[in-house]
Amino acid sequence: MSLSGKFLAGSDGPFLRQKVKDLTDAGTKKLILDFGGVPYIDSTGLGFLVGSLKTVEEARARLVLSSLNEHVKRILEGLRLSQFFLIAEDEAKALTQLNQEAKPAARPPKPAPPKAKKRPPRKAPQDVED
C-alpha cells in the first residue's frame, strides 16, 4: 500500500486502518506500507501505524514499513516505536524481508520494577523518666 501526503489529523487514519483490517480479514499475510510519498507524520499517523501493527499481529501477518524519510524515521526513533516495526530502505528490500523466514519483531524486554529504597532501621523509642 503506497501512502502519500502529510499524514495529519483527519479521516485518513481511520480509513487506512480499516483498509489494513480489510486486507488481513481477506487473508493477506504480507503487507508493505510504502512511505515514499509521506514527508510528515503526526499523532494520527502514529496511531494508524500502531493500530495497523496490532491488526497485522492479530491476523498473524507481517508488516514492513518502507521508504521512510529522515523526518518520519526520527519521529519513530524518538518515540522508541521503530523497535516494534520491520523497516526497509525501499520496496525491494521490504519484499526481501517479507519473503524471509517469519521472525517476530524484536520486542524490548519489560523493564524490571524499580527497587525499593532501603530505609535505615527505626530506632526504638526511649523511655523518658521524669
C-alpha positions as CSV (number, residue, x, y, z in Angstrom):
1,M,0.0,0.0,0.0
2,S,1.5,3.3,-1.0
3,L,0.9,6.4,1.1
4,S,1.3,10.0,0.1
5,G,0.9,13.4,1.5
6,K,1.3,14.7,5.0
7,F,-0.1,12.2,7.5
8,L,-2.1,14.6,9.7
9,A,-5.3,14.5,11.8
10,G,-8.4,13.9,9.7
11,S,-10.2,11.0,8.1
12,D,-7.1,9.3,6.6
13,G,-6.0,7.4,9.7
14,P,-9.3,5.5,10.3
15,F,-9.8,4.9,6.6
16,L,-6.3,3.4,6.2
17,R,-6.6,1.4,9.4
18,Q,-9.8,-0.1,8.1
19,K,-8.1,-0.8,4.8
20,V,-5.4,-2.8,6.6
21,K,-8.1,-4.7,8.6
22,D,-9.9,-5.5,5.3
23,L,-6.8,-6.8,3.8
24,T,-5.9,-9.0,6.7
25,D,-9.6,-10.2,7.0
26,A,-9.3,-11.2,3.3
27,G,-6.3,-13.4,4.2
28,T,-3.4,-11.1,3.3
29,K,-0.4,-12.2,5.3
30,K,2.3,-9.8,3.9
31,L,1.9,-6.0,3.9
32,I,4.2,-3.3,2.9
33,L,3.4,0.3,3.8
34,D,5.4,2.5,1.4
35,F,6.0,5.9,3.0
36,G,7.9,7.2,0.0
37,G,5.4,10.0,-0.6
38,V,4.9,10.9,3.1
39,P,7.0,13.9,4.1
40,Y,5.5,14.4,7.6
41,I,3.6,12.3,10.2
42,D,1.7,13.4,13.3
43,S,-0.1,11.6,16.1
44,T,-2.8,10.5,13.7
45,G,-0.3,8.7,11.5
46,L,1.4,7.2,14.6
47,G,-1.9,5.9,15.8
48,F,-2.5,4.4,12.4
49,L,0.8,2.6,12.5
50,V,0.4,1.2,16.0
51,G,-3.2,0.2,15.2
52,S,-2.1,-1.4,11.9
53,L,0.6,-3.3,13.7
54,K,-1.8,-4.7,16.2
55,T,-4.3,-5.7,13.5
56,V,-1.5,-7.4,11.5
57,E,-0.1,-9.2,14.5
58,E,-3.6,-10.5,15.5
59,A,-4.0,-11.8,12.0
60,R,-0.6,-13.5,12.2
61,A,0.5,-11.5,9.2
62,R,3.7,-9.5,8.6
63,L,4.1,-5.7,8.1
64,V,7.1,-3.9,6.7
65,L,7.4,-0.1,6.5
66,S,9.4,1.1,3.5
67,S,11.0,4.2,2.1
68,L,10.7,6.3,5.4
69,N,12.2,9.7,5.0
70,E,14.6,11.1,7.8
71,H,11.8,13.1,9.5
72,V,9.5,10.1,9.8
73,K,12.4,7.8,11.0
74,R,13.4,10.4,13.6
75,I,9.8,10.6,14.9
76,L,9.6,6.8,15.2
77,E,13.0,6.5,16.8
78,G,12.4,9.5,19.2
79,L,9.3,7.8,20.5
80,R,11.0,4.4,20.5
81,L,8.4,2.9,18.1
82,S,10.9,1.8,15.5
83,Q,11.9,-1.2,17.5
84,F,8.4,-2.6,17.0
85,F,8.4,-2.5,13.2
86,L,10.2,-4.1,10.4
87,I,11.7,-1.2,8.4
88,A,13.2,-1.4,5.0
89,E,15.1,1.1,2.9
90,D,12.9,0.6,-0.2
91,E,10.2,-1.7,-1.6
92,A,12.6,-4.3,-3.0
93,K,14.2,-4.7,0.4
94,A,10.8,-4.8,2.1
95,L,9.8,-7.7,-0.2
96,T,13.0,-9.5,0.7
97,Q,12.2,-9.1,4.4
98,L,8.7,-10.4,3.9
99,N,9.9,-13.4,2.0
100,Q,12.5,-14.4,4.6
101,E,11.5,-16.9,7.2
102,A,9.0,-15.2,9.5
103,K,10.6,-13.9,12.7
104,P,8.6,-11.9,15.2
105,A,9.6,-8.3,15.5
106,A,12.0,-7.8,18.3
107,R,10.3,-6.8,21.5
108,P,12.2,-5.0,24.1
109,P,12.3,-6.8,27.5
110,K,9.9,-5.4,30.1
111,P,11.7,-3.1,32.4
112,A,12.3,-4.5,35.9
113,P,10.2,-2.9,38.6
114,P,12.1,-0.2,40.5
115,K,13.9,-1.5,43.6
116,A,12.6,-0.2,46.8
117,K,15.0,2.0,48.7
118,K,16.2,0.5,51.9
119,R,15.3,2.7,54.9
120,P,17.6,2.7,57.9
121,P,16.1,0.7,60.8
122,R,14.0,2.7,63.1
123,K,15.3,3.3,66.5
124,A,13.1,2.1,69.3
125,P,11.6,5.0,71.3
126,Q,13.5,5.5,74.5
127,D,11.7,5.6,77.8
128,V,11.8,9.1,79.3
129,E,12.0,9.3,83.0
130,D,10.6,12.3,84.9
